[in-house]
């Protein structure tokens, strides 16, 4: 089987890191399905996440490894990791210990875009 | 208000494109909450999506603009666009015209990762 076919249909985990060595990581609440945040993972973050069960990432803006909640305590307990067809994106199904957003919001996605700009969405949506 | 504070708490849409001119775009089913796919958008893709109501992206691998479903017919009708705290990631809430994945799967995230590699997840999960 070609690498491409194996990557799409096979049982081998062959993560396809991008030119900066990163995978996209979508964090979704394991029970409600709400998308809580988005970040990137390098190989170290992925290994730390798998080893500890808590979500770790690579910060592009700060240029460092980080564990979500390392200062706030609002860690993310990873229940399941889904992998997409070409293995360059992950969905982390998590149970959050608190608000996922550093602003204190439950999710980082607390605004919607319309023709006039951004407006808050109901937090119980 | 500083740019950073306005970006996080304000009503202005100030998309923060990365060094390659891209935003992360998470596609989520508007009714079921299932994450269907992940891709990137540049400014043109974002404008085309807002103008047409159908999801458009930038393909990093092919180096071109594309509309999801332009060949398959499996377009994504965008119902709502959510924006995250630092405005570098979007959630597109969509109603899909067919399978979202080019493999024919409903979602690109059809496998889960465990200690032994990847295995299929039930499609009605």
gemmi code that builds the backbone of each chain (N, CA, C; Angstrom):
import gemmi

chains = {
    "A": [
        ("UNK", (0.860, -1.195, 0.000), (0.000, 0.000, 0.000), (0.895, 1.244, 0.000)),
        ("UNK", (0.510, 2.243, -0.753), (1.313, 3.470, -0.768), (1.227, 4.154, 0.582)),
        ("UNK", (2.190, 4.993, 0.859), (2.165, 5.755, 2.101), (0.868, 6.548, 2.224)),
        ("UNK", (0.442, 7.114, 1.096), (-0.755, 7.950, 1.118), (-1.999, 7.130, 1.445)),
        ("UNK", (-2.108, 5.958, 0.829), (-3.268, 5.098, 1.088), (-3.231, 4.567, 2.511)),
        ("UNK", (-2.055, 4.142, 2.941), (-1.920, 3.644, 4.318), (-2.294, 4.740, 5.310)),
        ("UNK", (-1.852, 5.967, 4.999), (-2.153, 7.084, 5.908), (-3.657, 7.329, 6.003)),
        ("UNK", (-4.363, 7.156, 4.886), (-5.804, 7.450, 4.884), (-6.675, 6.314, 5.388)),
        ("UNK", (-6.263, 5.097, 5.101), (-7.180, 3.994, 5.387), (-6.636, 2.995, 6.392)),
        ("UNK", (-5.366, 3.103, 6.715), (-4.736, 2.079, 7.531), (-4.853, 2.310, 9.020)),
        ("UNK", (-4.210, 1.410, 9.736), (-4.240, 1.457, 11.184), (-2.962, 2.026, 11.784)),
        ("UNK", (-2.056, 2.485, 10.911), (-0.795, 3.024, 11.417), (-0.931, 4.514, 11.696)),
        ("UNK", (-0.448, 4.920, 12.836), (-0.431, 6.348, 13.146), (0.828, 6.938, 12.528)),
        ("UNK", (0.609, 7.777, 11.500), (1.696, 8.381, 10.738), (1.459, 9.886, 10.699)),
        ("UNK", (1.605, 10.566, 11.850), (1.234, 11.992, 11.891), (2.028, 12.795, 10.867)),
        ("UNK", (1.292, 13.662, 10.186), (1.882, 14.455, 9.105), (2.104, 15.875, 9.615)),
        ("UNK", (3.240, 16.080, 10.250), (3.565, 17.406, 10.766), (3.822, 18.356, 9.594)),
        ("UNK", (3.423, 19.607, 9.768), (3.605, 20.571, 8.672), (5.042, 21.080, 8.631)),
        ("UNK", (5.289, 22.081, 7.793), (6.664, 22.563, 7.588), (7.269, 23.135, 8.865)),
        ("UNK", (6.399, 23.466, 9.819), (6.901, 23.962, 11.105), (6.872, 22.877, 12.185)),
        ("UNK", (6.586, 21.639, 11.761), (6.597, 20.531, 12.704), (5.359, 20.451, 13.573)),
        ("UNK", (4.237, 20.950, 13.032), (3.027, 21.066, 13.851), (1.835, 20.308, 13.265)),
        ("UNK", (0.989, 19.835, 14.175), (-0.332, 19.317, 13.845), (-1.374, 20.285, 14.391)),
        ("UNK", (-2.516, 20.361, 13.728), (-3.640, 21.144, 14.236), (-4.366, 20.328, 15.287)),
        ("UNK", (-4.739, 20.966, 16.402), (-5.423, 20.252, 17.481), (-6.688, 21.008, 17.881)),
        ("UNK", (-7.819, 20.378, 17.600), (-9.137, 20.926, 17.921), (-9.568, 20.308, 19.244)),
        ("UNK", (-9.924, 21.142, 20.193), (-10.333, 20.642, 21.501), (-11.848, 20.734, 21.617)),
        ("UNK", (-12.476, 19.573, 21.815), (-13.933, 19.503, 21.852), (-14.373, 18.871, 23.170)),
        ("UNK", (-15.414, 19.425, 23.769), (-15.940, 18.858, 25.019), (-16.466, 17.451, 24.735)),
        ("UNK", (-16.030, 16.497, 25.530), (-16.372, 15.091, 25.267), (-17.855, 14.812, 25.444)),
        ("UNK", (-18.532, 15.619, 26.239), (-19.951, 15.347, 26.492), (-20.889, 16.256, 25.714)),
        ("UNK", (-20.558, 17.530, 25.639), (-21.491, 18.460, 24.979), (-21.191, 18.646, 23.498)),
        ("UNK", (-19.968, 18.312, 23.066), (-19.597, 18.513, 21.673), (-19.172, 19.933, 21.359)),
        ("UNK", (-19.219, 20.814, 22.350), (-18.804, 22.200, 22.102), (-17.309, 22.261, 21.771)),
        ("UNK", (-16.961, 23.037, 20.742), (-15.544, 23.266, 20.454), (-15.038, 24.296, 21.456)),
        ("UNK", (-14.023, 23.920, 22.212), (-13.564, 24.756, 23.325), (-12.379, 25.640, 22.958)),
        ("UNK", (-11.448, 25.112, 22.204), (-10.277, 25.904, 21.818), (-9.578, 25.230, 20.648)),
        ("UNK", (-8.605, 25.934, 20.112), (-7.794, 25.410, 19.017), (-6.342, 25.776, 19.292)),
        ("UNK", (-5.446, 24.818, 19.049), (-4.019, 25.094, 19.236), (-3.215, 24.146, 18.352)),
        ("UNK", (-1.912, 24.267, 18.425), (-1.047, 23.386, 17.646), (-0.255, 22.485, 18.581)),
        ("UNK", (0.106, 21.332, 18.052), (0.942, 20.378, 18.781), (2.167, 20.041, 17.943)),
        ("UNK", (3.315, 20.008, 18.587), (4.471, 19.389, 17.937), (4.609, 17.959, 18.477)),
        ("UNK", (5.667, 17.272, 18.074), (5.785, 15.870, 18.484), (5.902, 15.722, 19.997)),
        ("UNK", (6.564, 16.671, 20.640), (6.731, 16.603, 22.095), (5.379, 16.779, 22.797)),
        ("UNK", (4.602, 17.755, 22.343), (3.283, 18.002, 22.939), (2.383, 16.776, 22.778)),
        ("UNK", (2.461, 16.164, 21.625), (1.653, 14.968, 21.376), (2.065, 13.843, 22.321)),
        ("UNK", (3.365, 13.656, 22.468), (3.867, 12.593, 23.341), (3.469, 12.862, 24.800)),
        ("UNK", (3.596, 14.132, 25.214), (3.244, 14.477, 26.594), (1.752, 14.284, 26.840)),
        ("UNK", (0.945, 14.624, 25.843), (-0.503, 14.445, 25.964), (-0.853, 12.966, 26.099)),
        ("UNK", (-0.244, 12.147, 25.253), (-0.540, 10.712, 25.291), (-0.034, 10.087, 26.593)),
        ("UNK", (1.092, 10.582, 27.074), (1.696, 9.983, 28.269), (0.963, 10.366, 29.554)),
        ("UNK", (0.454, 11.603, 29.586), (-0.132, 12.111, 30.836), (-1.656, 12.136, 30.823)),
        ("UNK", (-2.260, 12.103, 29.636), (-3.715, 12.230, 29.553), (-4.203, 13.655, 29.719)),
        ("UNK", (-3.281, 14.585, 29.827), (-3.657, 16.007, 29.881), (-3.124, 16.710, 28.633)),
        ("UNK", (-3.928, 17.633, 28.102), (-3.599, 18.248, 26.819), (-2.402, 19.189, 26.924)),
        ("UNK", (-1.419, 18.924, 26.084), (-0.222, 19.758, 25.947), (-0.169, 20.297, 24.518)),
        ("UNK", (0.435, 21.464, 24.360), (0.502, 22.095, 23.047), (1.855, 22.762, 22.829)),
        ("UNK", (2.031, 23.256, 21.594), (3.159, 24.110, 21.268), (2.607, 25.504, 20.995)),
        ("UNK", (3.128, 26.503, 21.698), (2.682, 27.870, 21.463), (3.523, 28.515, 20.375)),
        ("UNK", (2.867, 28.851, 19.272), (3.592, 29.546, 18.190), (3.986, 30.944, 18.626)),
        ("UNK", (3.099, 31.632, 19.361), (3.394, 33.023, 19.719), (4.497, 33.121, 20.772)),
        ("UNK", (4.526, 32.173, 21.694), (5.528, 32.227, 22.757), (6.736, 31.344, 22.457)),
        ("UNK", (6.625, 30.496, 21.427), (7.731, 29.634, 21.068), (8.122, 28.655, 22.167)),
        ("UNK", (7.115, 28.081, 22.799), (7.425, 27.129, 23.883), (6.344, 26.054, 24.034)),
        ("UNK", (6.738, 24.968, 24.705), (5.768, 23.928, 25.076), (4.902, 24.463, 26.197)),
        ("UNK", (3.668, 24.029, 26.241), (2.841, 24.366, 27.392), (1.775, 23.306, 27.620)),
        ("UNK", (1.403, 23.178, 28.888), (0.276, 22.336, 29.232), (-0.876, 23.268, 29.536)),
        ("UNK", (-2.018, 23.037, 28.902), (-3.203, 23.838, 29.195), (-3.539, 23.679, 30.673)),
        ("UNK", (-3.625, 24.816, 31.376), (-3.950, 24.786, 32.791), (-2.741, 24.782, 33.700)),
        ("UNK", (-1.542, 24.887, 33.126), (-0.336, 24.801, 33.972), (-0.265, 25.963, 34.966)),
        ("UNK", (-0.844, 27.110, 34.617), (-0.903, 28.209, 35.589), (-2.316, 28.380, 36.159)),
        ("UNK", (-3.337, 28.244, 35.320), (-4.719, 28.476, 35.774), (-5.307, 27.299, 36.535)),
        ("UNK", (-4.757, 26.125, 36.331), (-5.355, 24.916, 36.908), (-6.447, 24.327, 36.035)),
        ("UNK", (-6.809, 25.045, 34.980), (-7.893, 24.578, 34.110), (-7.365, 23.600, 33.057)),
        ("UNK", (-6.969, 22.435, 33.549), (-6.426, 21.401, 32.664), (-7.543, 20.759, 31.843)),
        ("UNK", (-7.118, 20.017, 30.829), (-8.051, 19.321, 29.955), (-7.736, 17.833, 30.008)),
        ("UNK", (-8.638, 17.048, 30.555), (-8.438, 15.596, 30.628), (-8.898, 14.966, 29.316)),
        ("UNK", (-7.950, 14.387, 28.615), (-8.226, 13.870, 27.270), (-8.867, 12.489, 27.359)),
        ("UNK", (-10.081, 12.372, 26.811), (-10.826, 11.112, 26.834), (-10.591, 10.288, 25.580)),
        ("UNK", (-10.350, 10.973, 24.473), (-10.239, 10.295, 23.175), (-9.514, 11.231, 22.216)),
        ("UNK", (-8.727, 10.655, 21.325), (-8.061, 11.444, 20.283), (-8.503, 10.898, 18.935)),
        ("UNK", (-9.103, 11.782, 18.124), (-9.495, 11.407, 16.762), (-8.473, 11.960, 15.784)),
        ("UNK", (-8.277, 11.238, 14.695), (-7.262, 11.597, 13.697), (-7.945, 11.723, 12.345)),
        ("UNK", (-7.579, 12.737, 11.568), (-8.280, 12.923, 10.295), (-7.622, 12.128, 9.166)),
        ("UNK", (-8.251, 12.203, 7.989), (-7.867, 11.356, 6.857), (-6.389, 11.457, 6.511)),
        ("UNK", (-5.865, 12.662, 6.433), (-4.452, 12.795, 6.061), (-3.524, 12.970, 7.266)),
        ("UNK", (-4.077, 12.764, 8.439), (-3.285, 12.719, 9.677), (-2.482, 13.995, 9.965)),
        ("UNK", (-3.075, 15.138, 9.605), (-2.424, 16.401, 9.989), (-3.280, 17.217, 10.957)),
        ("UNK", (-4.390, 16.631, 11.401), (-5.257, 17.317, 12.363), (-5.840, 16.302, 13.331)),
        ("UNK", (-5.990, 16.739, 14.580), (-6.523, 15.894, 15.640), (-7.738, 16.564, 16.276)),
        ("UNK", (-8.676, 15.759, 16.754), (-9.708, 16.252, 17.656), (-9.440, 15.617, 19.018)),
        ("UNK", (-9.257, 16.454, 20.024), (-9.103, 15.963, 21.383), (-10.456, 16.078, 22.074)),
        ("UNK", (-11.023, 14.953, 22.446), (-12.282, 14.961, 23.214), (-11.881, 15.038, 24.674)),
        ("UNK", (-12.299, 16.100, 25.336), (-11.800, 16.352, 26.688), (-12.914, 16.606, 27.696)),
        ("UNK", (-12.543, 16.437, 28.963), (-13.352, 16.939, 30.071), (-12.537, 18.046, 30.718)),
        ("UNK", (-13.014, 19.294, 30.615), (-12.243, 20.431, 31.130), (-12.440, 20.618, 32.631)),
        ("UNK", (-11.354, 21.008, 33.313), (-11.428, 21.237, 34.758), (-12.013, 22.605, 35.085)),
        ("UNK", (-12.152, 23.451, 34.073), (-12.687, 24.799, 34.275), (-12.843, 25.453, 32.916)),
        ("UNK", (-12.980, 26.775, 32.898), (-13.107, 27.467, 31.616), (-11.910, 27.164, 30.724)),
        ("UNK", (-12.167, 26.892, 29.453), (-11.065, 26.556, 28.550), (-10.333, 27.803, 28.075)),
        ("UNK", (-10.994, 28.942, 28.104), (-10.378, 30.165, 27.559), (-9.691, 30.970, 28.655)),
        ("UNK", (-8.549, 31.561, 28.309), (-7.810, 32.363, 29.287), (-8.589, 33.614, 29.703)),
        ("UNK", (-9.638, 33.964, 28.936), (-10.470, 35.115, 29.288), (-11.496, 34.761, 30.369)),
        ("UNK", (-11.605, 33.473, 30.701), (-12.585, 33.034, 31.682), (-13.858, 32.491, 31.053)),
        ("UNK", (-13.942, 32.607, 29.730), (-15.099, 32.048, 29.034), (-14.968, 30.526, 28.960)),
        ("UNK", (-16.107, 29.866, 28.889), (-16.108, 28.402, 28.839), (-15.387, 27.889, 27.586)),
        ("UNK", (-15.608, 28.575, 26.479), (-14.960, 28.248, 25.213), (-14.275, 29.498, 24.689)),
        ("UNK", (-13.206, 29.319, 23.923), (-12.582, 30.472, 23.259), (-13.473, 31.047, 22.162)),
        ("UNK", (-14.433, 30.244, 21.698), (-15.297, 30.679, 20.597), (-16.582, 31.272, 21.168)),
        ("UNK", (-16.484, 32.477, 21.714), (-17.610, 33.101, 22.412), (-18.239, 34.242, 21.611)),
        ("UNK", (-17.767, 34.420, 20.382), (-18.340, 35.475, 19.533), (-18.674, 34.911, 18.161)),
        ("UNK", (-19.676, 35.509, 17.550), (-20.015, 35.127, 16.184), (-19.789, 36.308, 15.253)),
        ("UNK", (-19.515, 35.951, 14.019), (-19.234, 36.954, 12.994), (-20.455, 37.167, 12.123)),
        ("UNK", (-20.840, 38.419, 11.981), (-21.864, 38.713, 10.982), (-21.423, 39.933, 10.173)),
        ("UNK", (-22.348, 40.483, 9.400), (-21.958, 41.553, 8.484), (-21.393, 42.773, 9.203)),
        ("UNK", (-21.816, 42.958, 10.453), (-21.404, 44.161, 11.184), (-20.214, 43.947, 12.105)),
        ("UNK", (-19.688, 42.741, 12.145), (-18.565, 42.466, 13.035), (-18.896, 41.336, 13.973)),
        ("UNK", (-18.380, 41.427, 15.200), (-18.517, 40.340, 16.161), (-19.561, 40.677, 17.218)),
        ("UNK", (-20.270, 39.650, 17.653), (-21.194, 39.829, 18.774), (-21.153, 38.579, 19.635)),
        ("UNK", (-21.455, 38.727, 20.934), (-21.400, 37.565, 21.824), (-22.453, 36.538, 21.436)),
        ("UNK", (-22.132, 35.265, 21.625), (-23.160, 34.240, 21.481), (-23.546, 33.796, 22.888)),
        ("UNK", (-24.786, 33.342, 23.069), (-25.202, 32.915, 24.407), (-24.282, 31.800, 24.904)),
        ("UNK", (-23.866, 31.888, 26.170), (-22.907, 30.900, 26.678), (-23.546, 29.545, 26.923)),
        ("UNK", (-24.880, 29.482, 26.900), (-25.510, 28.165, 27.069), (-25.969, 27.604, 25.731)),
        ("UNK", (-25.435, 28.199, 24.636), (-25.847, 27.724, 23.301), (-25.333, 26.307, 23.063)),
    ],
    "B": [
        ("UNK", (-8.540, 51.452, 23.930), (-8.312, 50.023, 24.176), (-7.162, 49.558, 23.286)),
        ("UNK", (-6.303, 48.712, 23.831), (-5.188, 48.217, 23.031), (-5.721, 47.311, 21.929)),
        ("UNK", (-4.921, 47.122, 20.910), (-5.307, 46.196, 19.848), (-5.602, 44.820, 20.408)),
        ("UNK", (-4.774, 44.404, 21.366), (-4.927, 43.061, 21.930), (-6.234, 42.934, 22.698)),
        ("UNK", (-6.559, 43.954, 23.492), (-7.807, 43.913, 24.261), (-9.005, 44.018, 23.321)),
        ("UNK", (-8.925, 44.907, 22.350), (-10.017, 45.037, 21.388), (-10.221, 43.716, 20.646)),
        ("UNK", (-9.108, 43.078, 20.301), (-9.215, 41.813, 19.568), (-9.916, 40.742, 20.411)),
        ("UNK", (-9.660, 40.748, 21.723), (-10.222, 39.700, 22.576), (-11.641, 39.992, 23.050)),
        ("UNK", (-11.932, 41.261, 23.279), (-13.215, 41.546, 23.925), (-14.147, 42.399, 23.079)),
        ("UNK", (-13.637, 42.942, 21.998), (-14.413, 43.911, 21.243), (-15.320, 43.316, 20.190)),
        ("UNK", (-15.966, 44.210, 19.477), (-16.888, 43.810, 18.439), (-16.299, 43.937, 17.043)),
        ("UNK", (-15.013, 44.297, 16.978), (-14.371, 44.452, 15.669), (-13.787, 43.132, 15.204)),
        ("UNK", (-14.053, 42.814, 13.968), (-13.428, 41.627, 13.391), (-12.051, 42.022, 12.892)),
        ("UNK", (-11.033, 41.473, 13.563), (-9.632, 41.790, 13.267), (-8.879, 40.477, 13.096)),
        ("UNK", (-9.164, 39.746, 12.018), (-8.581, 38.407, 11.880), (-7.052, 38.462, 11.922)),
        ("UNK", (-6.507, 37.511, 12.675), (-5.058, 37.477, 12.891), (-4.465, 36.362, 12.031)),
        ("UNK", (-4.178, 36.690, 10.805), (-3.591, 35.703, 9.894), (-2.170, 35.380, 10.354)),
        ("UNK", (-1.773, 34.117, 10.186), (-0.436, 33.715, 10.620), (0.623, 34.140, 9.604)),
        ("UNK", (1.851, 33.689, 9.804), (2.967, 34.135, 8.962), (2.776, 33.716, 7.505)),
        ("UNK", (1.897, 32.727, 7.297), (1.602, 32.304, 5.920), (0.284, 32.895, 5.414)),
        ("UNK", (-0.286, 33.809, 6.198), (-1.516, 34.470, 5.770), (-2.760, 33.630, 5.971)),
        ("UNK", (-2.723, 32.734, 6.953), (-3.802, 31.773, 7.109), (-4.466, 31.831, 8.484)),
        ("UNK", (-5.752, 31.509, 8.488), (-6.517, 31.256, 9.711), (-6.863, 29.775, 9.750)),
        ("UNK", (-6.985, 29.229, 10.952), (-7.452, 27.859, 11.123), (-8.969, 27.838, 11.021)),
        ("UNK", (-9.512, 26.866, 10.303), (-10.965, 26.779, 10.133), (-11.452, 25.376, 10.484)),
        ("UNK", (-12.207, 25.310, 11.561), (-12.783, 24.050, 12.044), (-14.204, 23.976, 11.513)),
        ("UNK", (-14.537, 22.883, 10.846), (-15.881, 22.739, 10.292), (-16.676, 21.789, 11.170)),
        ("UNK", (-17.790, 22.307, 11.695), (-18.612, 21.530, 12.627), (-20.045, 21.462, 12.105)),
        ("UNK", (-20.656, 20.288, 12.210), (-22.044, 20.142, 11.779), (-22.931, 21.030, 12.657)),
        ("UNK", (-23.757, 21.844, 12.037), (-24.557, 22.826, 12.781), (-25.591, 22.169, 13.682)),
        ("UNK", (-26.002, 20.960, 13.346), (-27.057, 20.311, 14.142), (-26.518, 19.258, 15.097)),
        ("UNK", (-25.580, 18.440, 14.632), (-25.106, 17.337, 15.482), (-23.893, 17.717, 16.321)),
        ("UNK", (-23.179, 18.776, 15.928), (-21.976, 19.163, 16.649), (-20.749, 18.354, 16.266)),
        ("UNK", (-20.915, 17.395, 15.366), (-19.761, 16.585, 14.946), (-18.736, 17.463, 14.208)),
        ("UNK", (-17.458, 17.305, 14.550), (-16.418, 17.982, 13.787), (-16.228, 17.213, 12.489)),
        ("UNK", (-16.391, 17.896, 11.371), (-16.409, 17.228, 10.070), (-15.068, 17.280, 9.360)),
        ("UNK", (-14.394, 18.404, 9.431), (-13.099, 18.539, 8.770), (-12.360, 19.741, 9.320)),
        ("UNK", (-11.115, 19.863, 8.918), (-10.283, 20.994, 9.313), (-9.507, 21.463, 8.094)),
        ("UNK", (-9.418, 22.778, 7.916), (-8.649, 23.315, 6.792), (-8.198, 24.727, 7.145)),
        ("UNK", (-7.505, 25.354, 6.217), (-7.054, 26.722, 6.439), (-7.753, 27.665, 5.473)),
        ("UNK", (-7.876, 28.905, 5.895), (-8.454, 29.959, 5.058), (-7.472, 31.113, 4.948)),
        ("UNK", (-7.303, 31.634, 3.757), (-6.641, 32.933, 3.621), (-7.722, 34.013, 3.481)),
        ("UNK", (-7.318, 35.237, 3.253), (-8.303, 36.316, 3.217), (-9.308, 36.142, 2.075)),
        ("UNK", (-8.846, 35.606, 0.963), (-9.740, 35.409, -0.180), (-10.785, 34.341, 0.140)),
        ("UNK", (-10.336, 33.252, 0.732), (-11.262, 32.166, 1.091), (-12.314, 32.657, 2.081)),
        ("UNK", (-11.872, 33.468, 3.017), (-12.805, 34.014, 4.006), (-13.833, 34.912, 3.330)),
        ("UNK", (-13.368, 35.761, 2.431), (-14.272, 36.668, 1.723), (-15.261, 35.895, 0.861)),
        ("UNK", (-14.750, 34.853, 0.165), (-15.632, 34.045, -0.689), (-16.666, 33.300, 0.149)),
        ("UNK", (-16.253, 32.825, 1.308), (-17.172, 32.114, 2.197), (-18.272, 33.051, 2.682)),
        ("UNK", (-17.881, 34.246, 3.105), (-18.870, 35.207, 3.605), (-19.797, 35.679, 2.489)),
        ("UNK", (-19.250, 35.816, 1.285), (-20.050, 36.342, 0.170), (-21.034, 35.312, -0.363)),
        ("UNK", (-20.628, 34.044, -0.367), (-21.450, 33.011, -1.019), (-22.227, 32.147, -0.038)),
        ("UNK", (-21.785, 32.096, 1.226), (-22.411, 31.207, 2.188), (-21.960, 29.762, 2.051)),
        ("UNK", (-21.020, 29.516, 1.155), (-20.450, 28.167, 1.019), (-18.980, 28.209, 1.413)),
        ("UNK", (-18.534, 27.162, 2.095), (-17.181, 27.169, 2.659), (-16.107, 27.070, 1.589)),
        ("UNK", (-15.201, 28.025, 1.636), (-14.026, 28.077, 0.759), (-12.771, 28.030, 1.625)),
        ("UNK", (-11.701, 27.470, 1.079), (-10.454, 27.323, 1.836), (-9.248, 27.618, 0.955)),
        ("UNK", (-8.077, 27.617, 1.624), (-6.799, 27.649, 0.921), (-6.142, 26.303, 1.139)),
        ("UNK", (-5.749, 25.644, 0.057), (-5.056, 24.364, 0.186), (-3.558, 24.586, 0.290)),
        ("UNK", (-2.992, 24.209, 1.418), (-1.538, 24.328, 1.575), (-0.819, 23.335, 0.666)),
        ("UNK", (-1.367, 22.112, 0.538), (-0.660, 21.097, -0.250), (-0.720, 21.399, -1.749)),
        ("UNK", (-1.838, 21.943, -2.193), (-1.972, 22.216, -3.632), (-1.662, 23.665, -3.979)),
        ("UNK", (-1.538, 24.510, -2.978), (-1.215, 25.911, -3.221), (-2.272, 26.637, -4.024)),
        ("UNK", (-3.526, 26.394, -3.692), (-4.606, 27.035, -4.455), (-5.861, 27.241, -3.610)),
        ("UNK", (-6.697, 28.166, -4.082), (-8.023, 28.352, -3.492), (-8.893, 27.167, -3.870)),
        ("UNK", (-9.803, 26.800, -2.988), (-10.787, 25.792, -3.371), (-12.077, 25.977, -2.599)),
        ("UNK", (-13.174, 25.575, -3.259), (-14.449, 25.523, -2.565), (-14.713, 24.070, -2.263)),
        ("UNK", (-15.020, 23.760, -1.009), (-15.368, 22.386, -0.659), (-16.573, 21.968, -1.481)),
        ("UNK", (-16.438, 20.858, -2.207), (-17.543, 20.350, -3.017), (-17.503, 20.813, -4.453)),
        ("UNK", (-16.449, 21.545, -4.825), (-16.424, 22.087, -6.194), (-16.384, 20.970, -7.235)),
        ("UNK", (-15.798, 19.819, -6.887), (-15.838, 18.691, -7.825), (-16.841, 17.620, -7.375)),
        ("UNK", (-16.905, 17.360, -6.077), (-17.776, 16.288, -5.570), (-19.238, 16.701, -5.462)),
        ("UNK", (-19.480, 18.002, -5.371), (-20.841, 18.473, -5.118), (-21.180, 18.534, -3.641)),
        ("UNK", (-20.285, 18.016, -2.813), (-20.542, 17.987, -1.375), (-20.138, 19.310, -0.715)),
        ("UNK", (-20.907, 20.327, -1.036), (-20.631, 21.660, -0.502), (-21.043, 21.745, 0.969)),
        ("UNK", (-20.593, 22.812, 1.599), (-20.894, 23.057, 3.007), (-21.601, 24.400, 3.127)),
        ("UNK", (-22.858, 24.378, 3.492), (-23.628, 25.616, 3.657), (-23.374, 26.174, 5.054)),
        ("UNK", (-22.766, 27.330, 5.097), (-22.327, 27.905, 6.374), (-23.495, 28.613, 7.050)),
        ("UNK", (-23.835, 28.149, 8.255), (-24.946, 28.720, 9.012), (-24.475, 29.807, 9.974)),
        ("UNK", (-23.248, 29.669, 10.470), (-22.745, 30.580, 11.498), (-21.228, 30.472, 11.510)),
        ("UNK", (-20.566, 31.587, 11.784), (-19.104, 31.590, 11.914), (-18.764, 32.089, 13.313)),
        ("UNK", (-18.054, 31.258, 14.078), (-17.586, 31.655, 15.402), (-16.114, 32.027, 15.326)),
        ("UNK", (-15.707, 32.969, 16.158), (-14.341, 33.496, 16.142), (-13.743, 33.337, 17.530)),
        ("UNK", (-12.501, 32.917, 17.617), (-11.929, 32.679, 18.942), (-11.305, 33.946, 19.533)),
        ("UNK", (-10.829, 33.824, 20.769), (-10.381, 34.972, 21.547), (-9.341, 35.812, 20.814)),
        ("UNK", (-8.333, 35.163, 20.251), (-7.293, 35.957, 19.586), (-7.498, 36.056, 18.073)),
        ("UNK", (-8.658, 35.606, 17.613), (-9.072, 35.798, 16.221), (-8.124, 35.192, 15.190)),
        ("UNK", (-7.540, 34.032, 15.563), (-6.748, 33.314, 14.562), (-7.360, 31.959, 14.206)),
        ("UNK", (-8.557, 31.689, 14.750), (-9.240, 30.430, 14.445), (-10.737, 30.668, 14.361)),
        ("UNK", (-11.375, 29.930, 13.449), (-12.814, 30.045, 13.229), (-13.468, 28.678, 13.387)),
        ("UNK", (-14.710, 28.682, 13.838), (-15.554, 27.495, 13.729), (-16.648, 27.824, 12.727)),
        ("UNK", (-16.725, 27.020, 11.671), (-17.804, 27.167, 10.708), (-18.885, 26.152, 11.059)),
        ("UNK", (-20.056, 26.642, 11.414), (-21.187, 25.740, 11.664), (-21.893, 25.554, 10.332)),
        ("UNK", (-21.934, 24.319, 9.864), (-22.404, 24.067, 8.501), (-23.489, 23.001, 8.431)),
        ("UNK", (-24.200, 23.041, 7.313), (-25.048, 21.920, 6.914), (-24.420, 21.344, 5.653)),
        ("UNK", (-23.911, 20.112, 5.732), (-23.203, 19.523, 4.596), (-24.165, 18.909, 3.580)),
        ("UNK", (-23.822, 19.045, 2.289), (-24.668, 18.476, 1.235), (-24.413, 16.985, 1.056)),
        ("UNK", (-23.351, 16.484, 1.664), (-22.996, 15.064, 1.540), (-21.838, 14.786, 2.470)),
        ("UNK", (-21.151, 13.674, 2.252), (-19.999, 13.349, 3.097), (-18.976, 14.486, 3.054)),
        ("UNK", (-18.437, 14.848, 4.203), (-17.476, 15.948, 4.231), (-16.085, 15.493, 3.807)),
        ("UNK", (-15.808, 14.221, 3.935), (-14.452, 13.736, 3.641), (-14.356, 13.217, 2.205)),
        ("UNK", (-13.193, 13.475, 1.583), (-12.997, 13.017, 0.210), (-12.966, 11.487, 0.113)),
        ("UNK", (-12.811, 10.801, 1.262), (-12.826, 9.332, 1.268), (-14.240, 8.771, 1.229)),
        ("UNK", (-15.236, 9.660, 1.361), (-16.634, 9.221, 1.390), (-17.181, 9.091, 2.798)),
        ("UNK", (-16.302, 9.272, 3.784), (-16.764, 9.230, 5.178), (-17.504, 10.530, 5.505)),
        ("UNK", (-18.423, 10.418, 6.446), (-19.210, 11.594, 6.836), (-18.328, 12.697, 7.389)),
        ("UNK", (-17.346, 12.299, 8.185), (-16.370, 13.230, 8.760), (-14.981, 12.746, 8.402)),
        ("UNK", (-14.036, 13.680, 8.309), (-12.635, 13.281, 8.116), (-12.068, 12.585, 9.354)),
        ("UNK", (-12.716, 12.794, 10.479), (-12.203, 12.227, 11.742), (-12.904, 10.897, 12.009)),
        ("UNK", (-12.529, 9.871, 11.264), (-13.205, 8.574, 11.342), (-12.372, 7.513, 12.049)),
        ("UNK", (-11.226, 7.926, 12.594), (-10.379, 6.970, 13.327), (-9.982, 7.560, 14.671)),
        ("UNK", (-9.764, 6.668, 15.620), (-9.291, 7.112, 16.923), (-7.905, 6.530, 17.173)),
        ("UNK", (-7.168, 7.258, 17.974), (-5.793, 6.864, 18.290), (-5.752, 6.217, 19.664)),
        ("UNK", (-5.140, 5.044, 19.729), (-4.869, 4.468, 21.039), (-3.430, 3.961, 21.060)),
        ("UNK", (-3.106, 3.173, 22.073), (-1.705, 2.759, 22.222), (-1.192, 1.959, 21.042)),
        ("UNK", (-2.116, 1.276, 20.362), (-1.691, 0.388, 19.284), (-1.796, 1.006, 17.891)),
        ("UNK", (-2.238, 2.233, 17.816), (-2.387, 2.870, 16.513), (-3.801, 3.361, 16.322)),
        ("UNK", (-4.267, 3.280, 15.082), (-5.574, 3.828, 14.740), (-6.602, 2.726, 14.565)),
        ("UNK", (-7.839, 3.024, 14.930), (-8.938, 2.102, 14.673), (-10.177, 2.909, 14.330)),
        ("UNK", (-11.071, 2.316, 13.540), (-12.278, 3.047, 13.139), (-13.150, 3.372, 14.341)),
        ("UNK", (-13.818, 4.502, 14.298), (-14.830, 4.767, 15.311), (-16.196, 4.569, 14.655)),
        ("UNK", (-17.188, 4.170, 15.426), (-18.521, 3.954, 14.843), (-18.991, 5.242, 14.159)),
        ("UNK", (-19.553, 5.116, 12.954), (-19.944, 6.310, 12.211), (-21.187, 6.973, 12.788)),
        ("UNK", (-21.884, 6.281, 13.689), (-23.044, 6.933, 14.305), (-22.714, 7.439, 15.700)),
        ("UNK", (-21.413, 7.507, 16.003), (-21.009, 7.957, 17.347), (-21.358, 9.419, 17.539)),
    ],
}
model = gemmi.Model(1)
for chain_id, residues in chains.items():
    chain = gemmi.Chain(chain_id)
    for i, (resn, *xyz) in enumerate(residues, 1):
        res = gemmi.Residue()
        res.name, res.seqid = resn, gemmi.SeqId(i, " ")
        for name, pos in zip(("N", "CA", "C"), xyz):
            atom = gemmi.Atom()
            atom.name, atom.element = name, gemmi.Element(name[0])
            atom.pos, atom.b_iso = gemmi.Position(*pos), 0.0
            res.add_atom(atom)
        chain.add_residue(res)
    model.add_chain(chain)
structure = gemmi.Structure()
structure.add_model(model)
structure.setup_entities()
